[in-house]
Amino acid sequence: MDLTPARGTRDLLPAAVAVRDHVLARITEVYQRYGYQRIETPALENIDRLQGGQGGENQKLIYQVLRRGLEPTVAADTSLSELVDLGLRFDLTVPLSRFYGANRATLPQPFRSFQFGPVWRAERPAKGRYRQFYQCDIDLLGEPSVLAEVELIEATSAALASAGLAGTTVRLSDRRFLSALASHAGVPAQGWDRLFITLDKLDKIGWDGVRAELADRVGLDEATIARVADTITSLQGVDAAKIADELSSALPDVGDDVLSDLATTAEGLAALPDLTWEFDPTLVRGMGYYTGQIFEITHPASGGSVAGGGRYDQLIGRFLGTDVPACGFSIGFERIVDLLGAAPARDAVAVLYEADTPVSAVLTTARELRAEGRTVSPVRRSGKFGAQLGRLEEWGFTSFVHLRADQEGAVEERRLGEKRT
């Protein structure tokens, strides 16, 4: 029997789970200080909701679930929509939008949401890319100003630092800027989404690849492609304090609200002395539901972003019938865990007991040690003593006590790894 996990998934050993628990605990602690309350949403959502046109390329990666009660065989001309009614969530934002629409009357306003849970995408498995992985999201719903953007960036940067990830950079842009760019360059409105999806690949395929795809798949001529590329290039490396002036000069038709929002966000981020950030005109974000500012956090040791998000003011309106201001940030939990490598050492005691030691003595010793707030596990003696101590150390124990049936007096605790005579 094949005991390996399904392709694109993995088993997690205790040491790996310890790292994840450490990261989640630190992130949770920071987010709770900012007032974010944890919620949970189901793994399964109605397929129509997941395929509502706002998931970008990820909609092609949905795991679809067959309806219950289907016959073992179906007619050859049966459409997929007749066979499927549910799907596994590909992110946490679409389920959150449904959740908020259903529970808005009972939630505080504005609502600060914190989620942590698995999502599924039918990815091509590769290093760092899994078909089942965990996301960690915070969202601020009901706040129309860029207070939301600044708070989300501040809280998430603080959460990553608390988890032990230093040296990050925040990249900031705006979907409304990208729309103004597309209009200014003469890209037909029906080609904007395809343009944005292609620009999102710039860091992977470079300008040559982007130009080729814009010509072949979007159908843009060389002059239009050149205008897009020239405008973006002119805004790369712009002084963060001069964002509004530089954008206004490059794109005279960009809205005053866009310029004002970006200037206010820049001012808010400038007040954070430990934050490194930049305006990045190449930043797109793949989801189709973004309506305003978008942002990512990068790290030199990661091939992609370690967190990303933005404003999505129209998504919740699909469930309520009226738009609700909304902004969110998602941490790439798996990438953070991989970058950090190991959890801090824990203080764990093994109560190592001989087979003839009374059970009551073993339990009493363990209880006394636990009463000191320590992690304690009884382990039966077996094999060579030195070899077993080595195994205990490998398993994460830091010290041990050795119980024997004929023992008298206090039990001595010894550190693992010490030289023994």
C-alpha positions in Angstrom: 0.0 0.0 0.0 1.3 3.5 -0.9 1.5 5.5 2.3 2.7 8.8 0.7 0.3 11.8 0.9 -1.5 12.9 -2.2 0.6 14.8 -4.7 0.9 18.5 -3.8 0.1 17.8 -0.1 2.3 16.8 2.8 2.5 15.3 6.2 3.9 17.6 9.0 6.1 16.1 11.7 6.1 17.5 15.2 9.1 19.7 14.7 7.5 21.3 11.6 4.2 21.8 13.5 6.1 23.4 16.4 7.4 26.1 14.0 3.9 26.7 12.6 2.5 27.0 16.1 5.2 29.5 17.1 4.5 31.6 14.0 0.8 31.5 14.4 1.0 32.4 18.1 3.1 35.5 17.5 1.0 36.7 14.6 -2.2 36.1 16.6 -0.9 38.0 19.5 -0.1 41.1 17.4 -3.4 41.0 15.5 -5.4 40.8 18.7 -3.6 43.9 20.0 -4.9 45.7 17.0 -8.4 44.6 17.7 -8.9 41.8 15.1 -11.2 39.1 16.1 -10.8 35.5 14.9 -13.6 33.9 12.9 -13.9 30.6 11.0 -15.6 29.9 7.6 -16.3 26.5 6.0 -13.9 24.9 3.6 -16.8 24.2 1.1 -18.6 27.0 -0.7 -21.2 27.0 -3.4 -19.5 26.7 -6.7 -21.4 29.7 -8.2 -20.0 31.9 -5.4 -16.4 30.7 -6.0 -16.8 31.2 -9.8 -18.3 34.6 -9.5 -15.6 36.2 -11.7 -13.6 37.9 -9.0 -10.9 35.2 -8.3 -8.7 36.0 -11.2 -6.5 33.1 -12.4 -7.3 31.2 -9.2 -10.8 30.4 -10.5 -9.1 27.9 -12.9 -7.6 26.1 -9.9 -10.8 25.4 -8.0 -11.3 21.8 -6.7 -14.9 21.1 -7.6 -17.1 18.7 -5.7 -19.6 16.4 -7.3 -23.2 16.6 -6.2 -24.5 13.9 -3.9 -26.7 11.2 -5.2 -25.3 11.1 -8.7 -25.6 7.8 -10.6 -22.3 5.8 -11.2 -22.5 6.8 -14.9 -23.9 9.9 -16.5 -24.8 10.7 -20.1 -21.9 11.8 -22.3 -23.5 15.2 -23.1 -23.9 16.1 -19.4 -22.4 19.5 -18.6 -20.0 19.9 -15.7 -22.4 22.5 -14.1 -25.0 19.7 -13.8 -22.6 17.5 -11.9 -21.0 20.0 -9.5 -22.6 22.2 -6.8 -19.7 22.8 -4.3 -16.0 23.7 -4.4 -13.1 24.0 -1.9 -12.3 27.6 -1.1 -9.2 28.9 -3.0 -8.7 31.8 -0.6 -10.3 33.3 2.6 -11.7 36.5 1.1 -14.6 35.2 -0.9 -15.9 33.2 2.2 -15.4 36.3 4.4 -17.6 38.3 2.1 -20.4 35.8 2.3 -19.9 35.6 6.1 -20.1 39.3 6.5 -23.2 39.5 4.3 -24.9 36.9 6.5 -23.9 38.3 9.9 -23.5 42.0 9.4 -26.3 42.9 11.8 -24.6 41.2 14.8 -21.0 42.3 14.1 -19.2 45.4 15.4 -18.8 48.3 12.9 -16.2 48.6 11.5 -15.5 44.9 11.7 -11.9 43.7 12.2 -11.7 40.1 11.1 -8.8 37.6 11.6 -8.8 34.2 9.9 -6.5 31.2 9.7 -7.2 28.0 7.8 -6.4 25.8 4.9 -7.2 26.7 1.3 -7.0 24.5 -1.9 -5.8 25.2 -5.4 -5.1 22.7 -8.2 -1.6 24.0 -8.6 1.2 22.3 -10.5 3.2 21.1 -7.4 6.7 22.7 -7.0 9.0 23.8 -4.3 7.0 26.1 -2.0 3.7 25.6 -3.9 1.2 23.2 -2.5 -2.3 22.1 -3.4 -3.3 22.4 0.2 -1.8 25.2 2.2 -2.7 27.7 5.0 -3.6 31.3 4.8 -3.6 33.9 7.5 -5.8 36.9 6.8 -6.9 40.1 8.5 -9.6 42.3 7.0 -11.1 45.7 8.0 -14.7 46.0 6.8 -16.7 49.2 6.9 -13.8 51.7 7.0 -13.9 53.9 3.9 -10.7 55.8 4.4 -7.0 54.8 3.9 -6.8 54.4 7.7 -7.6 50.8 6.8 -4.7 50.5 4.4 -2.2 52.0 6.8 -3.4 50.0 9.8 -3.3 46.7 7.9 0.2 47.3 6.6 1.4 48.4 10.1 -0.2 45.4 11.9 1.0 42.8 9.4 4.6 44.2 9.3 4.6 44.1 13.2 3.2 40.5 13.1 5.9 39.3 10.7 8.6 41.0 12.8 7.2 39.4 16.0 7.4 36.0 14.3 11.1 36.6 13.6 11.1 37.7 10.0 13.2 40.8 9.6 14.4 42.8 6.5 11.0 43.0 4.7 9.9 45.6 2.3 6.3 46.8 1.6 5.4 47.5 -2.1 2.4 49.7 -2.7 0.3 50.6 -5.8 -3.3 51.2 -6.7 -5.7 49.5 -9.1 -7.2 52.9 -10.0 -3.7 54.0 -11.1 -3.4 50.9 -13.3 -6.8 51.7 -14.9 -5.6 55.3 -15.6 -2.4 53.8 -17.0 -4.3 51.5 -19.3 -6.7 54.3 -20.5 -3.8 56.7 -21.0 -1.9 54.1 -23.1 -4.9 53.5 -25.3 -5.6 49.9 -24.2 -9.3 49.0 -25.0 -11.4 48.6 -21.9 -12.1 44.9 -22.7 -8.3 44.3 -22.6 -7.6 45.8 -19.2 -8.0 42.6 -17.1 -5.7 40.7 -19.5 -3.2 43.6 -19.4 -3.1 43.5 -15.6 -2.8 39.8 -15.5 0.2 40.0 -17.9 1.9 42.8 -16.0 1.6 40.7 -12.8 4.0 38.3 -14.4 6.7 40.9 -15.0 9.0 39.7 -12.2 8.8 36.1 -13.6 9.1 36.6 -17.4 10.6 40.1 -17.7 9.8 42.9 -20.1 10.5 40.8 -23.2 8.0 38.1 -22.0 5.4 40.8 -21.1 5.7 42.5 -24.5 5.3 39.3 -26.3 2.2 38.3 -24.3 0.6 41.7 -24.7 1.1 41.4 -28.4 0.0 37.8 -28.8 -2.7 37.3 -26.2 -4.0 40.8 -25.6 -3.6 42.0 -29.2 -1.9 45.3 -28.4 0.2 47.0 -31.1 3.9 48.1 -30.5 3.1 51.7 -29.9 0.5 50.9 -27.1 2.9 48.4 -25.5 5.6 51.0 -25.6 3.4 53.6 -23.8 2.6 51.2 -21.1 6.2 50.2 -20.6 7.5 53.8 -20.7 5.0 55.0 -18.1 5.7 52.2 -15.7 9.5 52.6 -16.1 9.3 56.3 -15.5 7.6 55.7 -12.1 9.9 53.0 -10.8 12.0 54.2 -7.9 9.9 57.3 -7.4 10.5 59.2 -4.1 7.7 58.0 -1.8 7.1 61.6 -0.6 6.5 62.7 -4.1 4.0 60.0 -5.3 1.1 62.4 -5.9 3.2 64.8 -8.0 4.9 62.1 -10.0 1.7 60.3 -10.8 -0.1 63.5 -11.7 2.7 64.4 -14.1 2.9 60.9 -15.7 -0.9 60.4 -15.9 -2.7 63.8 -16.0 -6.1 62.0 -16.0 -5.6 60.1 -12.8 -8.2 61.0 -10.2 -7.6 63.4 -7.4 -9.0 60.9 -5.0 -6.3 58.4 -6.0 -3.6 61.0 -5.5 -5.0 62.1 -2.2 -5.3 58.5 -0.9 -1.8 57.6 -1.9 -0.4 60.8 -0.3 -2.2 60.1 2.9 -1.0 56.5 3.0 2.5 57.6 2.3 2.3 60.1 5.2 1.0 57.3 7.5 3.7 54.9 6.5 6.4 57.5 6.8 5.6 57.8 10.5 6.7 54.2 11.1 10.5 54.3 11.6 11.1 50.6 11.3 9.1 50.1 8.1 10.8 50.0 4.7 8.4 50.6 1.8 8.2 51.8 -1.8 5.7 52.7 -4.5 5.8 50.0 -7.2 4.0 50.7 -10.5 4.4 47.1 -11.6 2.4 45.7 -8.7 -0.9 44.3 -9.9 -2.2 41.5 -7.5 -3.9 38.7 -9.4 -7.4 38.8 -7.9 -10.0 40.6 -9.9 -11.9 42.0 -6.9 -9.4 44.7 -6.0 -10.8 48.3 -6.4 -8.2 50.6 -4.8 -4.8 50.4 -3.2 -2.9 47.1 -3.3 0.2 46.1 -1.5 2.7 43.2 -0.9 5.5 42.5 1.5 8.6 41.0 0.1 11.7 39.4 1.7 15.2 39.0 0.0 15.2 35.3 0.7 11.8 34.6 -0.9 11.2 34.2 -4.6 7.8 35.9 -4.3 5.8 38.0 -1.9 5.3 36.8 1.7 2.1 38.8 2.2 -0.3 40.7 0.0 -3.7 42.4 -0.1 -5.6 45.5 -1.0 -9.0 47.2 -1.0 -12.0 45.4 -2.4 -15.0 47.7 -1.9 -17.4 45.9 -4.3 -17.1 42.3 -3.4 -19.3 42.2 -0.3 -22.0 44.1 -2.3 -22.6 40.9 -4.3 -24.1 39.4 -1.2 -25.7 42.5 0.4 -26.9 44.4 -2.6 -25.0 47.5 -1.4 -21.3 48.1 -1.5 -19.3 47.9 1.8 -15.8 49.4 2.1 -13.4 46.6 2.7 -9.6 46.1 2.8 -7.6 43.0 3.6 -4.1 41.6 4.0 -3.1 37.9 3.6 0.1 36.4 5.0 1.8 33.7 3.0 1.9 31.5 6.0 3.8 28.6 4.3 6.5 30.9 3.0 7.0 32.5 6.4 7.4 29.1 8.0 9.9 28.0 5.4 11.9 31.1 5.8 12.1 30.9 9.6 13.2 27.3 9.6 13.1 26.3 13.3 11.0 27.2 16.3 12.6 28.4 19.5 13.7 25.6 21.8 11.1 24.5 24.3 11.7 23.4 27.9 10.4 19.8 27.8 11.1 17.2 30.5 11.0 13.4 29.9 10.1 11.3 33.0 12.1 8.3 32.0 10.8 5.3 34.1 11.9 1.7 34.4 9.3 -1.0 33.7 8.9 -2.0 37.3 8.3 1.6 38.5 4.8 2.0 40.0 2.5 3.9 37.7 1.4 6.1 40.6 5.0 7.2 41.1 5.4 8.1 37.5 2.2 10.1 37.4 3.0 11.9 40.7 6.4 13.0 39.4 4.9 14.2 36.1 2.2 16.2 37.9 4.7 17.9 40.2 6.8 19.0 37.2 3.7 20.2 35.3 2.6 22.2 38.3 5.7 24.4 37.6 4.3 25.2 34.2 6.6 22.9 32.3 6.0 20.5 29.4 6.3 16.9 30.7 5.9 13.4 29.2 6.5 10.0 30.8 8.6 7.7 28.6 9.3 4.0 29.3 13.0 3.0 29.5 14.1 0.8 26.6 17.4 -0.2 24.9 20.8 1.3 25.7 20.5 4.2 28.1 22.8 6.5 26.1 21.1 5.8 22.8 17.7 6.5 24.4 18.8 9.8 25.8 20.0 10.7 22.3 16.6 9.9 20.9 14.9 12.0 23.6 17.1 15.0 22.5 16.2 14.4 18.9 12.5 14.5 19.8 12.8 17.9 21.4 13.3 17.1 25.1 15.7 19.3 27.0 16.0 17.4 30.3 15.0 14.2 32.0 14.5 12.5 35.3 15.1 8.8 35.8 12.7 6.8 37.9 13.5 3.4 39.4 11.3 1.2 41.6 13.9 1.1 44.4 14.6 4.9 44.3 14.7 6.8 47.6 14.8 10.6 48.2 14.5 13.4 45.7 14.6 12.7 42.0 17.5 14.5 40.2 16.7 16.3 36.9 19.5 16.3 34.3 19.9 18.3 31.1 20.1 16.3 27.9 23.3 16.8 26.0 25.4 17.1 29.1 28.5 14.9 29.3 27.6 11.9 31.4 30.1 9.8 33.5 
